[in-house]
Structure formats: structure tokens, C-alpha cells
Amino acid sequence: MPQRAHLEQTIAAPLEFAGVGLHSGAPVTMRLLPAPAGSGIVFRRTDLDNFEIPAIGRNVARVSYATSLMRQSVLISTTEHLLSALIGMAVDNVIVELDNLELPILDGSALPYVEAFERAGIKTQRRRREYMRILKPVEVREGDKFIGVYPHSDKDEGYSIEYAIDFPVPIGKQYASVDLAAETYGVTIAPARTFGYKADEQKLRNMGLIRGASEENAIVLGDQGPLNGPLRFPDEFVRHKVLDLIGDLALTGRRIEGRVVAERAGHAMHTALVSRLLKDRSAWEMTSVSAEKTHTQSGVKHAGLAAALQGI
Ligand SMILES: [Zn+2]
């Protein structure tokens, strides 16, 4: 999906999703509504007097199996797949209404969101998108887990991710390198589903951590491979980690201009990087890309763009 010449975007029509939360098993109906330029992603609990929680780093709550937001003890859980789809498809502004505490897991991937955005259409807004351009390396290391973000060299631009994982059999080592500017998110990353090991299932169920998990919303792994195959990609696992990472780093509140490298990381490491970045104001600057640098493939003619920019 073209990024419409670096202008902000929202969805062209409301969208509705229904399902259960992966962790809570709670039934939930979620509505995505178009939002004005500059408003960002804002969650709204319709079951709690429309209490609002913006999707930004200072609202990140305890993080274990999923990423959650909390403000004044109101929780919104498992935000990462939706936020990933929004960043991946360059949707900047949307209100997310839900009537329970956890987002629906759907099929365990971000594909249902991408398909819905394509159905509804994506609308360009009259405001330049601001990027978080990385100026110096910021790294978080914990044992053999690692995540870092780096500035681009002069000629590079955009948002790229390299991810390496090393899980027990049957996954083993996988590596993925993704350039979000290539606009292939919808086909290369969004379809990758979440996963878990059959051997861990009973323990996690007993702990109440996967009340909504089923063979319809997660790849279940036995010793020899997936028990509910086939996989959508041979390296679906590392692609899903990239999907999660994009969703978690969305909590910086801005799209990143830089290169992210992750090794054996997870939600806790991803959100630790968000906190570290937001604290270190010298590590990045806010920037918008000039109209001259936009690509004509966006379908927005330069004359039209110039006219649109006058409205900012
Ligand atoms: Zn995930």
C-alpha cells in the first residue's frame, strides 16, 4: 500500500471485528473509526464510559506474553497485532473502540486487519506524517537477548528490521530482514501467526494465560512440527516476531526512521527499547519528509500534494 507521499492517513470507513482475547478468553467487539489528522491511535473502552488510552509508551503496562496499556488502572491488553497492521499499512490516525479488556486474537495474525483496511479503503489526510528519526544507537541487552535501533547511513531511509530467533525444536534458528518502505507488509509479514508449544499448553492454561487459545488462532507445535499445519511460510515464526516488534515499537507514538536489530527478543525487550528511546531525547529527532523526496508511485501528483500541504 503506497504511503501517499508521507501524508498522514486514516481509514475511509468504520470497521468492526469480533472474537475472543487470546489470554483472557473474553468475548470482545472492536470498532475502528476514522480519526482526524494528528490524533494518533487512541483506544476507547466503551464498557467503561468511553475511557480513552492513547497508544503511547508512557501507558505501557506489565508485559509478559502480550503488550498491554494501562491508564488509571484501566487496562487494554494485547495491542500488538492491530498496532503492527496500522504501522505496516501506514494508517496514522484511528479510534479503537472495544467493549472488553483485550483485543480479539482473530486468526493469530494481522492479516484480517490488513484485509479490512483494503476493504474500507485508506484515506490521505492534509498533514505531513512526522517520523522519529534515529540519530544515535540505543541498545538493550539482557543475557543472550538483544535489541537495538540505529541511524541510517546517509543514502538510506525508511524503517528496516532484522530479527534472529533461536527456539527449541522444531523451530530452531530463523532470521528475517524486512524493509517496511518496500510496502510488502501485507503479504510478507501480516499473515504470520502467533505460535506456542503443545508441551507448554497445560501449564499455560493452568496459569490462566491462554484462555482464548485454540488451533484456529495459533500454530500449535509438537516435536516434529506444527500439529495444525500447514504453515503459511517456512519461516512463519520469525516473521511473526517481526510483526510483534513493529506493533510494540508503534508505542513510541511515531513511525521510526532507522534500522532495528533484534535477537531472541520478545515483548518485554521490545517495550524496554521503547522506554529507553522515549527517555533519551538526544537519540532521535522528529522530522517530516519534504515533498520533493516523495515517490511518484504514491499516485499523488506533486501539484496536488503542494496544494494539500498548504492546508497544514
Ligand atoms: Zn504476536
Boltz pocket constraint, residues with backbone or C-beta under 6 A from the ligand:
constraints:
  - pocket:
      binder: B
      contacts: [[A, 80], [A, 81], [A, 108], [A, 194], [A, 240], [A, 244]]
      max_distance: 6.0
